Amino acid sequence: MPSTLLITGGSGLLALNWAASRMDRDHVWLGLNSRQINLDGAYMLQLSGDFNAAIETVKPDMVIHTAAMTNVDACEAQEKQAIAVNCALAKDAAKAAHRHALPFIHISTDHLFSGRQAMVDETATCLPLNIYGHSKLLGERAVALAHPSALILRVNFFGWGPKYRPSFSDWVINNLSSGKPITLYNNVFITPLYVGEVIDYAHQLLDAKAQGVYNISSSDRISKYDFGMRLAEAFDLEMKLISKDSYNTKMGAPRPLDMSLSNKKICGRLGIKEINLNQSIEKLCADKERQKIFFKIDAII
């Protein structure tokens, strides 16, 4: 039986991919703020900040909170706004979902740690280096208090994005496809996963009645340089266009150099042996139809 999903941050890359992944089986509502879009197969709702009213209008079976301020440098420059969006807004959404006894998924980040330890698990002490990570950590804590059974997901994903919000993998593929050289860091480490898999695993966790914090990531710790090289190889693009460099921690807002996440908890909960990055990249390659759909989306601000 189809479920009704209310997804906040509806014009963002994750929300659009969530809608595209689920609207053939569920009724999907995308909650919009300043950017107005249309996506065939999904319903649009203007969010005023009154989440109770939105829930009463849509009558969803679950709420998925993807809305966030994610630009690290912008968060550093606008701390109050970052906390308002990444903490207070998340708390309000969680409180409304709890009031209506709805499952609630909150999307967190891999920017919560110092970057001095590899493959951190959900029990590791959070020591964010920047305002973005600090605001997201406050958001996690606020959500857990407002909705004790909420599912809080720490993620690092790649996938097709709309023209106005390309992803990291879009940037790599688009530049190399145009013959433009790029530079990627060989000292910054991540555990990226195709966004479609992030969404599938999130719903599997919901079905398993999981609560609390889970990392959803690949099993492969990889530098951004090596990840770019794997993308180039998978899409048969010129790998010689990619040069390597080391990230200077004095550039812009402070950032952790190692953001790799352990996925042992989710693998154990769902009975998965490993989550392979190469297979994840293959799924990105195979999902060209989504790229075409997103390319057609026009946004009005």
Helices and strands as residue ranges (DSSP letters): E 4-8, H 13-22, E 27-32, E 43-46, H 51-58, E 62-65, H 72-77, H 79-83, I 84-89, H 90-99, E 104-107, H 131-146, E 151-155, E 157-158, H 168-177, E 182-185, E 189-190, E 193-194, H 195-207, E 212-216, E 222-223, H 224-234, G 239-241, E 242-245, H 264-270, H 277-286, H 288-295
